[in-house]
């Protein structure tokens, strides 16, 4: 029986066509769509609203959620869980952690939680959301879709200047150390890439915990590399002028040719539709792990390091301020899985 889909960053380049695909092909689902600014004065939210309006679906709502504020994330999760418990909306069928942040044009930014904004929005806030809502899934199946990227694998993305790797001191991930003469674009992309590495490692760790819990083992977690999206606003947001020019004058018009060199080069619409299928299609029921597009794939060697996965898991609980009382996943008092 269809349930509720929670989609973050719902007014993004990928999410808007995903919402259209949901409403066209899976209209029985309840859609909870989160954005930072729910007002239609935001042009991207207006596009989302305009996408929804023709369907007149009373089971679709746009809600405010700022992932750069962990208190707001906690409150949102509690409110949604209460709605599900009260029967206001159906149990969760899928959480799609689509929202992202990067800044390749200026110095590293810090949130109100005093954490690196890129790492918090991309990983920590989503981890908090997922862990707090595990008890709100239906009893038969559930899917969590996280977003990876080829950027997590050193040497695979042309924007890389500093190869992503998990440091010995994990707190450096959330409180980056500024170095003299450090390249701003390179550092910004590193924070983005290492957040994707952490997401993938956390995905493996979470799957390992869920499978051991008889009450939660029906929930599966996937991290998808959705491809390099030639028409994504990401290439024109918080990026240097040269990258915006390349995006508009080279990448978009030459996409068919570039696709011959990079098979993952595609449109945001193609990626959005694939994410929907991964989230709800029976074809992918029970799937877990790392995907490139809709194909099961290998992630980087470092991402598969079990010891490092464990460290990321433990530290994420600390960063996200998730304790045993905040999640149905069995944790001991120190925040470690039992």
Residue pairs with C-beta under 8 A, 6 or more apart in sequence:
1 90
1 138
2 26
2 28
2 29
2 30
2 90
2 93
3 29
3 30
3 90
3 91
3 92
3 93
3 94
3 137
3 138
4 29
4 30
4 31
4 32
4 84
4 89
4 90
4 91
4 92
4 93
5 22
5 29
5 30
5 31
5 32
5 92
5 93
5 94
5 95
5 96
5 279
5 280
6 32
6 34
6 80
6 92
6 94
6 95
6 96
6 129
6 133
7 15
7 18
7 19
7 31
7 32
7 33
7 34
7 96
7 98
8 34
8 65
8 67
8 96
8 97
8 98
8 99
8 126
8 129
9 15
9 34
9 35
9 98
9 99
9 100
10 16
10 19
10 33
10 34
10 35
10 48
10 62
10 98
11 33
11 35
11 42
11 44
11 45
11 47
11 48
12 44
12 98
12 99
12 100
12 233
12 268
13 229
13 231
13 232
13 233
13 234
13 268
14 98
14 226
14 229
14 232
14 268
14 271
14 272
14 275
15 33
15 48
15 98
15 272
16 44
16 47
16 48
16 51
16 272
17 268
17 269
17 272
17 273
18 96
18 98
18 272
18 273
18 275
18 276
19 31
19 33
19 48
19 51
19 52
19 60
19 272
20 51
20 272
21 272
21 273
21 276
22 29
22 31
22 276
22 280
23 31
23 51
23 52
23 55
23 57
23 60
25 276
26 276
26 280
27 55
27 57
29 59
29 93
29 280
30 59
30 60
30 89
30 90
31 57
31 59
31 60
31 61
32 61
32 63
32 80
32 89
33 48
33 60
33 61
33 62
33 63
34 62
34 63
34 64
34 65
34 76
34 99
35 42
35 44
35 45
35 48
35 62
35 63
35 64
35 65
36 64
36 65
36 66
36 67
37 45
37 64
38 45
38 62
38 63
38 64
39 45
40 46
40 49
44 233
45 62
48 62
49 62
52 60
52 62
59 89
63 76
65 72
65 73
65 76
66 72
67 73
67 99
67 101
67 120
67 121
67 125
67 126
68 101
68 111
68 112
68 113
68 117
68 120
68 121
68 125
69 111
69 112
69 113
70 111
70 113
70 120
70 124
70 125
70 128
70 320
70 321
73 125
73 128
73 129
74 128
74 132
74 321
74 326
76 129
77 128
77 129
77 132
77 133
78 132
80 89
80 133
80 136
81 132
81 133
81 135
81 136
83 89
84 90
84 91
84 92
84 136
85 136
90 138
91 136
91 137
91 138
91 139
92 133
92 136
92 137
92 138
92 142
93 137
93 138
93 141
93 142
93 143
93 279
93 280
94 142
94 143
94 144
94 145
94 279
94 280
95 129
95 130
95 133
95 143
95 144
95 145
96 145
96 275
96 279
97 126
97 129
97 130
97 144
97 145
97 146
97 147
98 145
98 147
98 275
99 121
99 122
99 126
100 121
100 122
100 147
100 192
100 234
101 117
101 118
101 121
101 122
102 118
102 188
102 189
102 191
102 192
102 234
102 238
103 109
103 117
103 118
103 188
103 191
103 238
104 159
104 184
104 185
104 188
104 189
104 192
104 238
104 239
104 240
104 243
105 184
105 185
105 188
105 238
105 239
105 240
106 184
106 188
106 238
107 178
107 184
108 116
108 117
108 118
108 176
108 178
108 187
108 188
108 191
109 116
109 117
109 118
110 116
110 117
111 117
111 120
111 121
113 120
114 175
115 124
115 174
115 175
115 319
116 173
116 174
116 175
116 176
116 191
118 188
118 191
118 192
118 195
119 173
119 174
119 191
119 194
119 195
119 198
120 174
120 319
122 147
122 192
122 195
122 196
122 199
123 195
123 198
123 199
123 202
123 316
124 174
124 316
124 319
124 320
125 320
126 146
126 199
127 202
127 316
127 319
127 320
127 322
128 320
128 321
128 322
130 144
130 206
131 317
131 320
131 322
131 326
131 327
131 329
132 322
132 326
132 327
134 216
134 219
134 327
134 328
134 329
135 327
135 328
137 216
137 218
137 219
139 218
140 218
141 218
141 219
141 285
142 218
142 219
142 220
143 219
143 220
143 221
143 222
143 278
143 279
143 280
143 284
144 206
144 219
144 220
144 221
144 222
145 222
145 224
145 275
145 278
145 279
146 199
146 200
146 202
146 203
146 221
146 222
146 223
146 224
147 196
147 199
147 223
147 224
147 225
147 226
148 196
148 199
148 200
148 203
148 223
148 224
148 225
148 290
148 299
149 157
149 192
149 193
149 196
149 225
150 156
150 157
150 225
150 228
150 264
150 292
151 157
151 159
151 160
151 164
151 189
151 192
151 193
151 196
152 164
152 193
152 194
152 196
152 197
152 199
152 200
152 299
152 300
152 303
153 299
153 300
153 303
154 160
154 163
154 164
154 165
154 300
155 163
157 189
157 193
159 185
159 189
159 243
160 186
160 189
160 190
160 193
161 183
161 185
161 186
161 187
161 189
161 190
162 183
162 186
162 187
162 189
162 190
164 190
164 193
164 194
164 196
164 197
165 194
165 197
165 302
166 173
166 194
166 197
166 198
166 201
166 302
166 308
166 311
166 312
167 173
170 311
170 312
170 315
171 315
173 194
173 195
173 198
174 319
176 187
176 191
185 240
188 238
197 300
197 302
197 303
198 312
198 316
199 223
200 223
200 290
200 299
200 300
200 303
201 303
201 305
201 308
201 309
201 312
201 313
202 309
202 312
202 313
202 316
203 221
203 222
203 223
203 289
203 290
204 289
204 303
204 304
204 309
205 309
205 310
205 312
205 313
206 221
206 313
207 220
207 221
207 288
207 289
208 309
209 216
209 313
209 329
209 337
210 216
210 217
210 219
210 220
210 221
210 329
211 217
212 337
213 329
213 330
215 328
216 328
216 329
220 286
220 287
220 288
221 288
222 278
222 284
222 287
222 288
222 289
222 290
222 291
223 289
223 290
223 291
223 299
224 274
224 275
224 278
224 290
224 291
224 292
224 293
225 264
225 290
225 291
225 292
225 293
225 297
226 271
226 274
226 275
226 293
227 264
227 265
227 266
227 270
227 271
227 292
227 293
228 262
228 264
228 265
228 266
229 266
229 267
229 268
229 271
230 247
230 251
230 252
230 255
230 258
230 265
230 266
230 267
231 252
231 255
231 267
231 268
232 268
235 243
235 244
235 246
235 247
235 251
236 244
236 247
236 248
239 247
251 258
255 265
255 266
255 267
258 265
259 265
259 266
264 292
264 293
271 293
274 293
274 294
277 283
277 284
277 294
278 284
278 287
278 291
278 294
284 294
287 296
289 296
290 296
290 297
290 298
290 299
290 303
291 297
298 304
302 308
303 309
313 337
314 335
314 336
317 323
317 331
317 335
317 336
318 335
322 331
322 335
323 331
323 335
324 330
324 331
324 332
324 333
324 335
329 337
330 337
330 338
331 337
331 338
332 338
